[in-house]
Amino acid sequence: MSRSSRPKGPISVRMGGDAISFLTSKRQIAILCILAIVLLLAVIISIGFGTKYVNPWEVTQAIFGQGNKLDVVVVQKLRLPRVIVGALVGACLAMSGAITQGLIRNPLASPDVMGVTSGASVATTAIITLIPSASVFWLPPAAFVGAALTTLLIYVLSWKKGVNPLMLVLIGVGIGAVASAISTMLLVTGPTDVAQKAFNWLLGSVYGSSWKHVNMMLPWFIALGALSLIFARRINMLQLGDDLAAGAGSRVERDRTILLFMAVGLAGAGISVGGAIGFVALLAPHIARKLIGSSYGSLLPASALSGAIIVVVADVLARNLFTPLDIPVGVFTSAVGAPFFIFLLWKSRSSS
C-alpha cells in the first residue's frame, strides 16, 4: 500500500453493535467532508443556472421557500428535483461500480463496461415501449431483473474452475453488445412517440425528473447504501483472495452473492431513472480510491459523493452549453469516461 493511501491514526467506527464496523482516519473523514461540501456547492450552483439565472444566495432562500415567489417555483418545482435525482443516480452507479471492482478485483470492472447496464436497459426499454401505460414505479424492479439476469449469464459463461476477471469483462462486453442490439430493435419496432422517449433514456438523461422520481429512488439508495456499509469489511476481506478471506472467517460464496445482488440493485436503481449514463460507475471509484485509499468503509461513501458530483456537474453543462438544446448527460460522461477506459486498458497491457 502506498504511503498516501495508508490510513494515518486509525479510528474504529462501530454502529448498531458490530453490524457496521470499519477503520477510518482523520484524513479520510476530512476528505469525505470536503467532498460533501463540493457536492453541496455543485448542487446550489447547478440549480441557479438555466434560462432564468438565480444566484446562489437566492437559490438557498428558495430551497427553504423564502425570497422571490418566481424563484421558489423555479427552484422547488423544476430544478431541485432534477439535481437531486442526478446526485442519487450518480451515487448509486458509483457505489455499484466500487462494489463490482472489489468483488472481481479488477479496476476495469463496472456495470456499464461489463454489459450489466445494457441488460437493465433492455428490461426498462421493454417496459417503456411495450407497456407505455405502466407506472414509473415499475422501472426499478424491471431494471433490477434485467441487470440480475445479465449478471448471472456473464458469470456462468466466464466460469471455468473459477472466474477469470479479464474473461468476465470481455464476455460482459459481448453480452452488452447483444443487449444493446435488442434495445435498438425495441426502439425501431415501437411507437414513434414512445420510442423517442426510450431513446432519450438510453442516452442517459435526468431531463423531466420530478419529486416522484426522487421518492422512487430514495428508498433504494438508503436501503442498499446502508447494506453496502454493513458489508464493507466483507469486501475488504474478499480483496485478500478467496482462500485468505475464508481463513479470516468470511463465507466467500454467500458474501459474494449478496454483494453482487447489491451492486446489481444499485445499478438498476440508477439506470431506471437516469438511463444508461456511461462510465460514472468506472470513473467515480477510481477518483475516490486516489483520494481516500482502498478501505471500503470510507471508499464507498467517497465513491457515492464523487459519482454524485460527476453527474450534477455533467448535467449543468448539458443544460447550458448548447441552449436551447438539453443534451443528455450521458454524452458528457462518456466523452470523459471512454478515454479513461482506454487508458486503463493500455495501462493494464503495459503492466502485464
N, C-alpha and C positions, 0 to 999 in steps of 0.2 A: 504493500500500500504506500502511495506517495506521501511525502511529509505534509502536503497541503490538505490531503483528504483524510488524514488521521485525526480522529476526534481529540480535542485538547480539553483536559479536565472533564472526563465523562460524567454525565448526570443521568441517574437512573430514573426513568419515568414509569410509574405504575398507576393504572386506573382500573376501577372495577375489580379490586383484588389483584389477581395476576392475569386477568383476561387480556389487558393491554399492557405490555411492558416492553421497553426498549431503552437503549442508551442514546443519549444525545450530548450536546456540549453547548457552552455559551455561544461559541462561534456559530454553530448551526442554528440555534434559536435566533440569534441576531440576523442571520441571512433570511430566515423564514419571515421575520418581522419586516425586513426591507422589501422582500418580495410582496408581502401583503400590502405594504404602503404603495409600492409601484402599481399593483393591481387596482387599488382604490383610486389612485390618481388617473390611471388609464381609463377607468370606468367613468369618472367625472368628466374628463376631457372628451371622451368618446360621445357621451350624452350631449355635450354642448355643441358639437359640430353637426351641421346639416343645412338645409335650406334656410332655416332661421337659426342664427348663431346665438347661443346662450352662454354667458361667461361662467367660469367655474363657481363663483360665489352664488350667482343666481340659480345655477343647477343644484347646488347644495340646499338652498332655500326651497326650491320647487320640489325636491325629493320629499321634504317634510311638509309640503302643502302650503308653504309660505311664499310671499312675493307676488309677482305678476300672475294673474289668472291664466293668461295665454301660455306663459312659461310652464305653469303647473300642468296644464293639459298636454303640452308637447312632451314634457319630460316624463310624467307619470303614465300617460296613456300610450305614447308612441315609442319613445326611445329607451326608457328604463327597462321595460321587459325584454326588448331586443338585446340590450347589452348584458343583462343578467343571464339570458339564455345562452348567449355567446360564451360567457365565462363558464357556465355549467357544462356546456358542450366541450370546451377546451379542457376543463378539469377532468371530465370523465374519460375522454380519449387519452389524455396524458397518463392518468393512473392505470388505464388498461395497458398502455404501451410499456410502462415501467414494470408492471407485474409480468407481462409476457416476456420481456427481456430477462427478467430474473428467473423465470421458470425454465427458459430454454438456454440461458447463459450465452446469449448471442446478441450483440449490440445491433444487429440488422433486423431483429425481430420487432414487429409491430403489427397491429391488426390490419392496417391497410396494405402494408407490404406483403403480408402472408395471405391475403385474399379473404380474411375474415370480414373486413368491411364490405367487400363485394358480395359475399354471401348474405349479409344483413341487408344490403341494398336490393338484392333480388326479392327477398321476402317483403320488404317495405314497398318496393315498386309494384309488386303484385297486388298488395292491398290498395294502393292509390289508383292503379289503372283498372283492376278487375272489380273492385268493390268501392267505387268513388263515394258512396254514401256512408261508408264505415266511419266510426268515431275516430278522432285523432288519438284517443287513448289506446287504440288497438296497435298503434305503430311500435311502441317499445317492446311488447311481447312478441310481435312479428319479427322485429329486428333481432331480438334475443334468440328466437328459434332458428332464424336463418344463419346467424353467426355461430350458434352452437352446432348445428348440423355440418356447416362448413369446417369448423374446427375439428370435429370428430373425423370427418373424411380425410382431412390433411394429416391428422395424427395417425390414422390407420395406414394410409398409403406410405407414410415415411417410416413406419416401424419395421425394423429388421434387427432383432436381438437388442432392442433399444432404439432410441430416436437420435438420428444424426441431425444436429442443429442446422447445418448447411442444406441438407436434403429437405428438411422441414420448410425452409424458406423457399427453395426452388419449387417444390411441389405446390406450396402456397401461391406462388406467382402464377403457376399454370392454372390452378383451380380458380384463382381470381380472374384470369382472362376469360375462362369459360363462363363464370358468373356474370361478368360484365357483358358478354355477348347475349346472355339470356335477358338481362335487364334492357339492353338495347332492343331486342325483339319485342319485349312487352311494350316499350315506348312506341315502336313503329306500328304495332297492331292495335294499340289502344286509341280511344277517342282523342281528337286533336287537343281539346282544351285541357283534358286531364293529363295527356302526355306531356304538354308543356310544363305543367306543374311538377310532374315527376322528373322531367329533365332538369329543371332548376334545382330540384332537391338533390339530384345525383351530382351536380357540380359542387355542391356544398354551400349552403347559404342559410343565414338566420333571418332572411327577409320575411316580413309579415309575422314575426314572433309576437305573442301576446302573453298576458298573465296566465292564460290557460296552459300554454306550453311550459311556463315556469312551474306551475303547480303539478304538471305531469312529470317533469324531470326531477324536481327536488327530492321526492321520497326515494327514488332510485339512487341518487347521488349520496344522500345521507346514509341510507342503509348499507350500500355496497362500500362507500368510503369508510364507514366505521368498521365493517368486516375486514377490509384490507389492512387497517391499522392493527386489528386483533391478530391477523396472520402475518404481520410484518416480520416478526422474529422467525417464523417458519420459512419465509422467503430467504432470509439471511442464512438459515441452515442449509437450504437447498443449493445455495451458491457454493457450498463445500463439495458438492457431488453427492450422488445417491448413497454410497457406502458410508461416508463420514456423517452425512445427515441422519441416516438410520442409526448409526452408532451413538449419535448425540441425542437420540430419543424421538426423532421425527418419524411419523408414519408417512413415508415418502409418497406412495401412490395415492393415499387418501388426501394428503395435503395438496399434491399436485392437481388432483381432480377438482377439489374445492376452489383452489386459486385460479385454475383455468376457467371455470364457470363464472367466477367473479370478474375476471378480465373480459370475458365474453359479455356479461351483463352490463358492465360499464361501457364497453364499446357500443353495445346495442342501444343503450340509453342515449348516448351522444349522437349516434348515427340517426336514430329515429326522428330527432328534431332538427339537427344541423345538417343532415345528409352526409354524403361522402367527402368530408373535409379532409384532404390528404395530408399526410406527413406530420400532423401535430403529435400523434402518438409516438412517432420516431424522434422528433426534434426535442420535445419538452423533457423527456427523461435524461437525454444527453446533457442538456443545459443544466438541469438540476444536479446531475452527477458531478459535473465540473465545479459547481458552486458549493456543494454541500457534502460530497463524498458518497459512498456506496451503501451505507447502512439504511435499510428500508424504513426504519422508524421515522427518519427525517426525510428520506428520499421521496416517499410517497406524497406527503403534503407539499414538498418543494416542486415535485413534478406537476401536481394539480395547479398550484399557483402559476407556474411557468406556462402550462398549457392554456390557462385562462387568459393570461396576459397576451400570448400569441394570437389567440382568436379575437380578443377585444381590439387589439391594435390592427390586425388584418381587416377586421370588419369596418373600422372607422376609415381606413384607407380605401376599402372597396366602395364605401358610400360616398366619398367626397372627391376622389382623384379624377373621376370621369363623369361628373354630374352632367346631365340629369340621369345618366345610367347608374344602376345599382349593380355593380359587378359581384358575382358570387365570391364569398370569402375563400372558398377552396382554391380559386385561381391564384390568389396571393400566397397561400400556404404551400401550394405545390410548386410555385416558382422558386421558393426558397428551399423547400424540402427535397425536391428532386436532385439538385446539385449536391446537397449534403449527403443524400443516399449514395450517389455515385462516388463521392469522396470516401465514404465508409467502405464501399466495395473495393476501391483502389487501395485503401489502407490495409484492409484485410488481406488482399492479394499480396501486397508488399511485405507483410509480416509473416506470411506463410512460407 
